[in-house]
Amino acid sequence: MRSEELIEFLKTRRSIRKFKQQPVSRDILEKILDTARYAPSARNSQPWVFIVVEDPSIKESLSRIHQWAWPLANAPLGVAVACNKDLSPDSYLLDCSNATMYVMLAAHAYGLGTVWIQTMRDNDKIREILGLPSNYVVVSLLAMGYPDEHPAPKPRKPLSDIVFYNRFEAKK
Ligand SMILES: Cc1cc2nc3c(=O)[nH]c(=O)nc-3n(C[C@H](O)[C@H](O)[C@H](O)COP(=O)(O)O)c2cc1C
């Protein structure tokens, strides 16, 4: 694939919140999670586990953790990226954010949509719903499925506002 096509692939990912009821095959799901294993992590600690949530009642409970978690309710799948803090005490948030992004991009490669659902204020609740011990932090919950919407791209800050060479300079 040419570089421009790969860049276009990255730029065309969108957060998807409405999904077709079409199921996601186990084969594709496992290819996506297999790809996530290649995300970088500090000391190659790979502190993540992926909990695939298919059970409608568990998905429903997760969709109620806060008011912006509703996309989980209508997605055929939820994927929780949970991190074992003991394996990467300094970097678990970073490691599992990387793994989350790999899941999102691999899903995009298979024509699936995802949205990252915020977890950081609700970890006790989420751990209880998923049966995770206290040394795990759920860094993300992803709603996943075939898109039933085509959202316009969200605006991005111009490069000139966010790129500096050598040293940061406050913008006037
Ligand atoms: C850490 C994080 C938390 C987010 N939490 C939510 C959420 O709880 N609910 C939701 O609908 N979208 C959530 N999003 C999705 C963002 O709103 C979305 O990525 C952003 O608006 C940019 O849109 P795009 O992903 O289509 O480029 C979250 C994204 C990130 C990275």
The ligand as an SDF file (V2000), in Angstrom:
LIG
                    3D

 31 33  0  0  0  0  0  0  0  0999 V2000
   -9.9230    9.1700   26.0950 C   0  0  0  0  0  0  0  0  0  0  0  0
  -11.1630    9.3350   25.2510 C   0  0  0  0  0  0  0  0  0  0  0  0
  -12.4050    9.3050   25.8480 C   0  0  0  0  0  0  0  0  0  0  0  0
  -13.5720    9.4230   25.0690 C   0  0  0  0  0  0  0  0  0  0  0  0
  -14.7760    9.2610   25.6730 N   0  0  0  0  0  0  0  0  0  0  0  0
  -15.9130    9.2220   24.9310 C   0  0  0  0  0  0  0  0  0  0  0  0
  -17.1540    8.8640   25.5230 C   0  0  0  0  0  0  0  0  0  0  0  0
  -17.2530    8.5810   26.7140 O   0  0  0  0  0  0  0  0  0  0  0  0
  -18.2510    8.8310   24.7230 N   0  0  0  0  0  0  0  0  0  0  0  0
  -18.1860    9.1200   23.3890 C   0  0  0  0  0  0  0  0  0  0  0  0
  -19.2290    9.0610   22.7230 O   0  0  0  0  0  0  0  0  0  0  0  0
  -17.0020    9.4490   22.7750 N   0  0  0  0  0  0  0  0  0  0  0  0
  -15.8670    9.4790   23.5090 C   0  0  0  0  0  0  0  0  0  0  0  0
  -14.6370    9.7200   22.9170 N   0  0  0  0  0  0  0  0  0  0  0  0
  -14.5620    9.9700   21.4620 C   0  0  0  0  0  0  0  0  0  0  0  0
  -14.2060   11.4330   21.1640 C   0  0  0  0  0  0  0  0  0  0  0  0
  -15.3240   12.2480   21.3950 O   0  0  0  0  0  0  0  0  0  0  0  0
  -13.7310   11.5410   19.6890 C   0  0  0  0  0  0  0  0  0  0  0  0
  -12.5720   10.7650   19.5210 O   0  0  0  0  0  0  0  0  0  0  0  0
  -13.4370   12.9980   19.2890 C   0  0  0  0  0  0  0  0  0  0  0  0
  -14.6040   13.7800   19.3240 O   0  0  0  0  0  0  0  0  0  0  0  0
  -12.8420   13.0940   17.8870 C   0  0  0  0  0  0  0  0  0  0  0  0
  -13.6870   12.4850   16.9460 O   0  0  0  0  0  0  0  0  0  0  0  0
  -13.1680   11.3230   15.9860 P   0  0  0  0  0  0  0  0  0  0  0  0
  -12.7540   10.1710   16.8620 O   0  0  0  0  0  0  0  0  0  0  0  0
  -14.3360   10.9680   15.1020 O   0  0  0  0  0  0  0  0  0  0  0  0
  -11.9970   11.8480   15.2210 O   0  0  0  0  0  0  0  0  0  0  0  0
  -13.4750    9.6260   23.6670 C   0  0  0  0  0  0  0  0  0  0  0  0
  -12.1980    9.6640   23.0760 C   0  0  0  0  0  0  0  0  0  0  0  0
  -11.0580    9.5010   23.8390 C   0  0  0  0  0  0  0  0  0  0  0  0
   -9.6960    9.4760   23.1620 C   0  0  0  0  0  0  0  0  0  0  0  0
  1  2  1  0
  2  3  1  0
  2 30  2  0
  3  4  2  0
  4  5  1  0
  4 28  1  0
  5  6  2  0
  6  7  1  0
  6 13  1  0
  7  8  2  0
  7  9  1  0
  9 10  1  0
 10 11  2  0
 10 12  1  0
 12 13  2  0
 13 14  1  0
 14 15  1  0
 14 28  1  0
 15 16  1  0
 16 17  1  0
 16 18  1  0
 18 19  1  0
 18 20  1  0
 20 21  1  0
 20 22  1  0
 22 23  1  0
 23 24  1  0
 24 25  2  0
 24 26  1  0
 24 27  1  0
 28 29  2  0
 29 30  1  0
 30 31  1  0
M  END
$$$$
